[in-house]
């Protein structure tokens, strides 16, 4: 039987402090106030002084309210009945459906031992050419989408959720506007993907502590489904909101700030979530794709900067496109092969990017008033076709069709010799435009 305390020493923001013993970090407590009961979580222990973050905020909490520690960390239900459901950042139903209480599992456990992990070697197809062809998403990979406010990163996540060749999607929304949350729901519902999806949604109007819980809830449930053999894709947006919640709580706790006021353990906090990505031997997998917005488009900001050291590359969403130069999938070489895709995959990927780089140089020359040569005009034509037929996020074609389209674009703009692609691939894949 857990002890009950009825003396709160301090209330600071949404954090309360009590004197208690035999308490563990991240343990839950139930606070009984005149307004009802609320959950809180232990976020700091200093000898017998215990600080707790109140989920619903400290409004209405008084120093004489009763606090009962539950002797367990945060838990979430796990079952097939979760599919198609929408929960809040505390794991409670947001969709007015029934409360699920069976098969409760602990949240925020350790990640899988790296020595037990399988080397990533399988592609997740999305039907988005800038991902499938140029920066392939690999099973068990952890990748951020670096972007700025106003870019269509949530629309990109919704498309990936609809089209990714996985068994199920778990979407974690952190500090979303209400209309963003509804857009996700409506898009997946209209696309027929809601039945294979689970939502954990924290909106900007919800308690800030729930922002911290969303990634842990999503990844804990994903891990259980992966152990059952499911290929799970976890989509998180926005991890900068997660980091800002950490920052706000650290300020409340009067912790010594690090870079730009973020807590000194920001790297560890982010890594603890991203490292949940894994391919289980003999079971399923977890792949993590998470939006990280960059204030002021500054990649040296602490959140993207720390994220870059943890993840295996990034997608850089810039001016409505996945930028081919700012983006990088460090594991793409594991799947861009004849066995995984097609033997011309790497040649098309490398050749088209090299020519696009030359197009950008030519475009800059033209803007400065330089005279255009015949080669420059070819590059200008190529760049326009590449942007409209490959880079545009509305393009929705399978990988093989995207590779064929790449050959077609090259053949309409250049001679086969000008592409510098190996002759054996030219002989096999170069289109016959005379027909």
URDATA-V224966 format. One record per residue. N is the residue number from 1. PSI is psi in whole degrees, 0 to 359 (999 if undefined). OMEGA is omega in degrees with one decimal (none if undefined). D_LAST is the distance of its C-alpha to the last C-alpha in whole Angstrom. Layout:
N/PSI/OMEGA/D_LAST ; N/PSI/OMEGA/D_LAST
This chain:
1/127/-177.6/82 ; 2/149/178.5/81 ; 3/152/176.4/83 ; 4/133/-179.2/83 ; 5/143/-179.6/84 ; 6/33/177.7/85 ; 7/106/176.3/85 ; 8/124/-176.4/82 ; 9/326/-174.8/83 ; 10/143/172.9/81 ; 11/115/-178.2/78 ; 12/107/-174.2/76 ; 13/233/177.7/72 ; 14/16/-179.5/71 ; 15/132/176.0/73 ; 16/154/-179.9/76 ; 17/132/178.0/78 ; 18/163/174.6/81 ; 19/118/-176.5/83 ; 20/159/179.4/82 ; 21/163/179.2/82 ; 22/42/179.9/80 ; 23/145/-179.6/77 ; 24/153/176.5/74 ; 25/137/-179.2/71 ; 26/11/174.9/68 ; 27/147/178.6/71 ; 28/153/174.3/71 ; 29/153/178.7/74 ; 30/124/-179.8/75 ; 31/127/178.4/76 ; 32/114/179.5/79 ; 33/179/177.5/79 ; 34/338/-179.0/81 ; 35/354/-178.3/77 ; 36/202/-177.3/76 ; 37/146/179.7/75 ; 38/150/178.3/72 ; 39/150/174.6/70 ; 40/158/-177.9/71 ; 41/138/179.5/69 ; 42/125/-179.7/71 ; 43/351/178.1/70 ; 44/139/175.5/72 ; 45/122/178.3/76 ; 46/94/-172.2/78 ; 47/246/-179.8/81 ; 48/8/175.7/82 ; 49/120/-175.3/81 ; 50/125/177.7/77 ; 51/136/-178.2/75 ; 52/141/174.3/73 ; 53/121/-178.4/70 ; 54/125/-173.8/70 ; 55/316/-174.9/67 ; 56/8/-178.0/68 ; 57/160/-174.0/70 ; 58/2/178.6/73 ; 59/128/-178.7/74 ; 60/352/178.5/77 ; 61/131/177.5/78 ; 62/165/-172.4/82 ; 63/344/-178.6/84 ; 64/9/-179.7/85 ; 65/153/-177.1/82 ; 66/134/178.7/82 ; 67/123/179.5/80 ; 68/118/178.1/79 ; 69/137/-171.7/77 ; 70/349/176.8/75 ; 71/19/179.4/74 ; 72/157/175.5/71 ; 73/182/175.7/68 ; 74/137/178.5/65 ; 75/157/177.4/64 ; 76/149/178.7/61 ; 77/154/176.9/60 ; 78/119/175.4/57 ; 79/167/176.9/56 ; 80/342/179.0/53 ; 81/349/178.8/54 ; 82/338/-177.6/53 ; 83/133/-178.6/50 ; 84/1/-177.2/49 ; 85/159/179.0/52 ; 86/125/-178.1/53 ; 87/161/176.4/56 ; 88/186/-176.4/57 ; 89/356/175.0/58 ; 90/4/179.6/61 ; 91/8/178.7/59 ; 92/150/-178.4/61 ; 93/132/173.5/59 ; 94/345/-174.0/57 ; 95/13/179.7/56 ; 96/14/175.4/59 ; 97/177/-177.7/58 ; 98/150/175.8/61 ; 99/130/179.6/62 ; 100/126/-176.5/61 ; 101/2/-178.4/64 ; 102/154/174.4/63 ; 103/58/178.7/62 ; 104/136/179.1/63 ; 105/151/177.9/62 ; 106/148/179.6/63 ; 107/148/172.4/61 ; 108/46/173.0/60 ; 109/181/-179.4/61 ; 110/158/175.5/60 ; 111/169/-175.5/56 ; 112/141/176.6/55 ; 113/123/-179.1/57 ; 114/329/-179.4/54 ; 115/342/-178.5/55 ; 116/4/-175.4/54 ; 117/150/175.8/50 ; 118/140/176.7/47 ; 119/125/-179.0/45 ; 120/127/-176.4/42 ; 121/16/178.8/39 ; 122/137/-177.9/37 ; 123/145/168.1/34 ; 124/112/-179.3/35 ; 125/139/-178.1/31 ; 126/351/-174.8/31 ; 127/18/173.7/28 ; 128/110/-172.8/28 ; 129/321/-177.7/26 ; 130/344/172.7/29 ; 131/303/-172.8/31 ; 132/318/-175.6/29 ; 133/313/-166.4/27 ; 134/334/178.2/29 ; 135/73/-171.6/33 ; 136/138/173.7/33 ; 137/130/-173.4/36 ; 138/142/178.1/38 ; 139/132/-179.8/40 ; 140/11/177.1/44 ; 141/154/173.1/42 ; 142/116/-175.2/44 ; 143/133/171.2/43 ; 144/157/168.7/44 ; 145/105/178.1/42 ; 146/128/-178.0/43 ; 147/188/176.5/43 ; 148/164/178.6/45 ; 149/138/-179.2/47 ; 150/340/176.9/44 ; 151/155/-175.3/41 ; 152/50/-177.1/39 ; 153/326/177.4/40 ; 154/325/175.0/42 ; 155/322/177.3/39 ; 156/316/177.5/37 ; 157/319/179.6/39 ; 158/321/177.6/39 ; 159/318/177.3/35 ; 160/319/178.9/36 ; 161/323/-179.1/39 ; 162/324/-165.8/36 ; 163/344/-175.9/33 ; 164/137/-179.4/35 ; 165/75/177.3/35 ; 166/170/-178.9/39 ; 167/323/-177.2/41 ; 168/159/-179.1/43 ; 169/134/169.4/44 ; 170/118/-175.0/47 ; 171/123/176.9/47 ; 172/115/178.6/50 ; 173/128/-174.8/50 ; 174/111/178.3/53 ; 175/34/-178.6/54 ; 176/150/166.6/52 ; 177/153/-175.4/52 ; 178/321/-179.0/53 ; 179/331/175.8/50 ; 180/317/177.4/48 ; 181/315/-179.1/49 ; 182/326/179.0/48 ; 183/319/174.7/45 ; 184/311/-177.3/44 ; 185/312/-177.0/46 ; 186/320/-179.1/44 ; 187/313/-178.7/41 ; 188/328/178.5/41 ; 189/313/180.0/43 ; 190/329/179.5/40 ; 191/358/177.9/37 ; 192/17/-177.8/39 ; 193/356/-176.7/40 ; 194/329/-177.0/44 ; 195/342/176.9/45 ; 196/18/-175.0/44 ; 197/154/171.0/45 ; 198/131/180.0/49 ; 199/135/164.0/50 ; 200/109/-169.4/53 ; 201/121/173.0/53 ; 202/120/179.6/56 ; 203/168/-178.2/55 ; 204/339/-179.4/57 ; 205/351/-177.1/60 ; 206/163/178.3/61 ; 207/142/-174.5/63 ; 208/331/-179.3/62 ; 209/332/178.3/63 ; 210/335/175.0/60 ; 211/325/179.9/58 ; 212/333/-174.7/59 ; 213/334/-172.7/59 ; 214/308/179.7/55 ; 215/321/-178.9/54 ; 216/319/177.6/56 ; 217/312/-177.9/56 ; 218/317/-175.8/52 ; 219/328/176.9/52 ; 220/316/178.2/55 ; 221/319/178.3/54 ; 222/320/-178.8/50 ; 223/319/-179.6/52 ; 224/320/177.2/54 ; 225/323/178.7/51 ; 226/321/178.2/49 ; 227/337/175.8/52 ; 228/1/176.1/51 ; 229/6/-178.0/48 ; 230/142/170.9/46 ; 231/109/-170.9/43 ; 232/133/173.9/44 ; 233/118/179.1/43 ; 234/124/179.1/45 ; 235/124/-178.2/44 ; 236/136/176.7/47 ; 237/117/14.7/47 ; 238/131/-176.6/49 ; 239/343/172.9/51 ; 240/324/174.4/52 ; 241/322/175.8/54 ; 242/313/-179.5/56 ; 243/323/178.4/57 ; 244/327/175.4/58 ; 245/320/174.6/60 ; 246/318/-179.0/62 ; 247/316/-177.7/63 ; 248/318/179.7/65 ; 249/322/178.7/66 ; 250/322/178.1/67 ; 251/318/178.2/69 ; 252/322/-179.4/71 ; 253/1/179.5/72 ; 254/38/175.1/73 ; 255/151/177.1/71 ; 256/120/-175.0/71 ; 257/156/174.3/67 ; 258/216/-175.9/65 ; 259/122/178.4/62 ; 260/31/174.5/62 ; 261/356/179.3/64 ; 262/153/-179.4/62 ; 263/155/-177.1/64 ; 264/342/-179.4/64 ; 265/23/-178.4/63 ; 266/315/-179.9/59 ; 267/313/-178.3/57 ; 268/321/179.4/59 ; 269/316/178.5/58 ; 270/316/-178.0/55 ; 271/323/-179.7/54 ; 272/331/179.0/56 ; 273/311/-176.4/54 ; 274/327/-176.9/50 ; 275/0/173.5/52 ; 276/345/177.0/52 ; 277/129/-174.1/48 ; 278/152/170.7/48 ; 279/110/-177.2/46 ; 280/133/176.5/49 ; 281/124/179.4/49 ; 282/8/179.1/49 ; 283/215/-177.4/49 ; 284/208/-175.2/46 ; 285/162/172.6/46 ; 286/124/174.4/46 ; 287/136/-174.6/44 ; 288/125/174.1/45 ; 289/116/-170.3/43 ; 290/132/176.7/45 ; 291/136/171.7/45 ; 292/106/178.5/47 ; 293/142/-176.3/48 ; 294/108/177.8/49 ; 295/127/-179.7/51 ; 296/19/-178.1/51 ; 297/36/-174.9/47 ; 298/105/-178.5/50 ; 299/346/177.1/48 ; 300/359/173.8/52 ; 301/144/-173.4/53 ; 302/324/-176.2/55 ; 303/303/176.3/53 ; 304/327/-178.7/50 ; 305/312/177.7/51 ; 306/322/-179.2/53 ; 307/320/-178.0/50 ; 308/333/178.2/48 ; 309/343/-175.8/50 ; 310/319/-169.2/50 ; 311/173/-176.7/47 ; 312/55/-179.0/44 ; 313/198/178.0/42 ; 314/154/165.4/41 ; 315/129/179.9/38 ; 316/106/-178.9/39 ; 317/112/-171.9/38 ; 318/131/-179.0/38 ; 319/39/176.5/37 ; 320/1/-179.8/35 ; 321/154/166.6/33 ; 322/107/-174.2/34 ; 323/123/-177.3/34 ; 324/343/-178.6/32 ; 325/325/176.7/35 ; 326/344/-177.1/38 ; 327/150/-179.3/37 ; 328/128/169.5/38 ; 329/107/-174.6/37 ; 330/348/-179.0/40 ; 331/4/-174.7/39 ; 332/331/-179.5/35 ; 333/343/178.5/35 ; 334/342/-174.5/37 ; 335/349/-179.6/33 ; 336/68/-176.0/30 ; 337/170/-179.9/30 ; 338/328/-178.5/28 ; 339/322/-175.3/31 ; 340/325/-178.0/31 ; 341/270/178.4/27 ; 342/152/-172.3/25 ; 343/344/177.4/25 ; 344/3/-173.6/23 ; 345/307/-176.1/25 ; 346/324/-179.8/27 ; 347/316/178.1/25 ; 348/315/-179.5/23 ; 349/308/-177.6/26 ; 350/315/-175.9/28 ; 351/317/-177.7/25 ; 352/323/179.7/24 ; 353/320/178.4/28 ; 354/317/179.6/29 ; 355/326/178.5/26 ; 356/324/176.1/27 ; 357/320/177.1/31 ; 358/324/177.1/30 ; 359/317/-179.6/28 ; 360/322/176.8/32 ; 361/319/179.2/34 ; 362/320/178.9/32 ; 363/322/177.4/32 ; 364/320/177.1/36 ; 365/318/-179.3/36 ; 366/319/-179.6/34 ; 367/338/179.3/37 ; 368/3/174.2/40 ; 369/13/177.8/38 ; 370/151/176.7/37 ; 371/138/-178.2/35 ; 372/131/175.0/31 ; 373/175/177.5/29 ; 374/324/177.8/25 ; 375/321/177.5/25 ; 376/319/179.8/27 ; 377/324/175.6/25 ; 378/317/179.8/22 ; 379/321/179.3/24 ; 380/319/176.8/25 ; 381/316/-179.6/22 ; 382/315/-178.2/21 ; 383/320/178.0/25 ; 384/317/179.5/24 ; 385/321/179.8/21 ; 386/317/-179.2/23 ; 387/315/-174.2/26 ; 388/327/-173.4/24 ; 389/349/179.4/21 ; 390/313/-174.7/24 ; 391/330/-177.4/27 ; 392/127/-176.2/28 ; 393/348/176.9/30 ; 394/347/179.3/29 ; 395/128/-174.6/25 ; 396/89/-177.8/26 ; 397/151/177.8/23 ; 398/163/-177.2/24 ; 399/312/-177.1/24 ; 400/321/178.2/21 ; 401/325/177.2/19 ; 402/321/176.5/21 ; 403/318/176.9/20 ; 404/321/178.9/16 ; 405/324/176.7/16 ; 406/314/176.8/18 ; 407/319/-178.1/15 ; 408/318/178.4/13 ; 409/315/179.2/16 ; 410/317/-176.2/17 ; 411/333/179.8/13 ; 412/345/-175.7/13 ; 413/333/-173.3/17 ; 414/166/166.1/18 ; 415/162/-177.6/17 ; 416/326/-179.8/17 ; 417/327/-177.1/21 ; 418/340/-179.2/22 ; 419/339/-179.7/21 ; 420/28/175.6/24 ; 421/147/-175.8/23 ; 422/142/-173.8/24 ; 423/326/-179.6/21 ; 424/327/176.5/22 ; 425/323/175.7/20 ; 426/314/-177.8/17 ; 427/327/-176.0/16 ; 428/324/-169.3/16 ; 429/348/-176.6/15 ; 430/126/-176.5/13 ; 431/149/173.5/9 ; 432/97/-176.8/6 ; 433/2/179.9/5 ; 434/345/-177.2/4 ; 435/999/none/0
